[in-house]
């Protein structure tokens, strides 16, 4: 019996090809840490805008990639992380319900701040053919910034929609965005500018 035809990339496990990818950084989160209350007030409205952007990305066939902490549990997997954050006692439950991954989405678990450090993100983006990344999530001044820096070092074009990232304060968030705009040459316009038509254009 002949074997089924497979995509040459990763034995058929990356069916998508796109010049742009949407990264959701640390949005699957139980918000169980000091100052989580401060961050939540900004993360909750941010989550709806990310959900809207992710829906447009999926419609435009732009890969949606979750880049997430594994809470230091080296035996955990992404599904376990999602279930952990959906518990009734999780402060981040509403955000996780809103941003729950779809079956066609990708995920990368990270041990440190940057989505690139000791992860498979480099390999995944290469196989997808990604040349530009749209970064969203928390926090703008830490994990988003570290990921943006490493993306810039890899000559990836950066989009960081200002309304799709959050930090503990507006001042910290604005400063991080300005750093990414001026030093990392990121486009920090509104997520509304990334329409389905624009995402489709960027994916070519």
N, C-alpha and C positions, 0 to 999 in steps of 0.2 A: 504494500500500500504506500503510495507516494506521500512524502511529508507535505504539510500545507505550506504554501508560499509565505515567506516571512519578509518583513522589512529588514534590510541589511543592518540597520542601526540597532544595537543592543538586542539582537535576536527578536526583533519585532515588537519590543516593549516601549518604543517611543514613536507612535504613529504620526505625531504632529511634526510639522515643519513650519517655523515662523521666525521672522527676523526680530520679533519683539516678544518679550515674556513679561507677565505680570506677577510680581512677587508679593506675597502677603507675609509679613515678618512678625512672628510672635503674637498673632491674633488669636491663636488657640491657647488661651491663658486663663488660669484660675484666679489671677490677681490676688494671690495670697502672699503678699510681701509688704514691707513697710512702705508707707506713702501710696499704697494702691488706691486709696480713696481719692487722692489728688488726681491720679492719672485717669481713673474711671470717668470723672466728670468730662474729660476731653475725649476719651476713647469711645464712649457710647455714641455720641453724634458722629464721630469719625467712622464708626463701623457701618452705618447705613450708607455712607458715601462709598465705602469700599465695596459693599455688597452690590450697589448699583453699577460700579465700575467693573466688578468681576462678571456680572451678568452680561454687560456689553462685550467684555473680552471673550467670554465663551461663545456668544453669538457671532463674533468676528473670527472665531477659531484661533484666538490667541491663547496659548497655554497659560493656565493659572497654576502657580507654584507656591505651595505653602512652605515657608522656611521657618522652622520653629525650634525653640528650646525643647529639650527632652527632660527638663526638671532634674538633671543630674542622675536620672535612673537609667543606667547604661543598658539595662535589659528591656527597656520600654520600647514600644513602637508607636507609630503615629495614631493608629486607631485607639490604642490604650490612652494616649494623651488626650484625644478628643473626648473619650468617655470620661476620663478623669475630670475634665473641665466642664462637663455637662451635668455633674452631680448637683443635686438641689442646694447643697451648701456652698457651691462655688460662686464667688462674687462675680466671675466673668461669664456666668452661664448665658445671660441674654445675648452677649456679644458672640459667643461661640455658636449659639443656636442660629443667629443671623448669618454667620460666616462659615457655617458647617461646610466642609469640602464636598464637592460633587464627585461621582465615581470616575469621571474623566480627568480630574485634576491630578497634579503631581505633588510630591512632598519630599522635603529634605529635613532631617533632624540635625541640629547643630549643637556642639558642646560648649561653644563660647559665643561671643558677641556677633562676630561676622558670619554671615550665611555661607561664606566661602571657606572658612577655616576648618580644616579636617572634615570636610563634607564632600558629597558627590555633586554639588551644584555646578562646579566647573564642567564636569563630564556631561551632565544633563543639558546644560546650555549649549555646549558644543554640538551634541547630537541633534538638538532641536534647530540649530542654525541661528541662534539668537545673537543679535548684534546690539540691541537696545534693551534695557530693562526699566520697567516701571516699578518703583519701590513704594510700598505702602506699609502701614502698621505702627508698631510701638517698639521702643521709643525713638523719636526722631534724633535725639542727641546721643543715643548709645547704639543700639543694635541696627537701626536704620542707617545711621551715619557710618558705622564700621563697615557695613555691607556695601554702602555707596562708595566708600573709599577703595575697597578691594575691587569693586566693579570698575571704577575709574582706572585703577592700575592695570586692568585687563583690557583697556581700550573699549569698553562698552559704553554706549551712549546712555545717559541717565535722564529719567523722568521721575521726579518726586512730587506728585501732586500735593500742594500745601494743605489741602483740606482732607487728605487721606493719611496723615501721620499725626501722632500725638505725643506729648511729653507731660511731665508733671506740672509745668506752668507754661503760659503763653510765651513768656519772655525766653525761656529755655528753648522752646519749640522754634520760635522765630529766629533765634541765633543759629540753631543747627541748620535750619533751612537756608539761611544766608551763607553759612559756610559751604554748604553743598552747591549753592548757586555760583558763588564766586570762585571757590577753589576747585570744585569737582565738575564745574561747567554744567550742572544739572538744570533742566527745565523744571521750575517749581510752580507752574501755572495751575489753575483749577482743574480738578478732575472732569468738570463739565466740558473742557476742551477736548478730552479724549472720547469723542463720540464713537459709535460703532463704525462709522465710515472712516474716521481717522485711524482707529485701531486696525481696521482692515488694510488701510494704506500702509501703515507702519509694518505690518506683518509680511509684506511682499519683499 
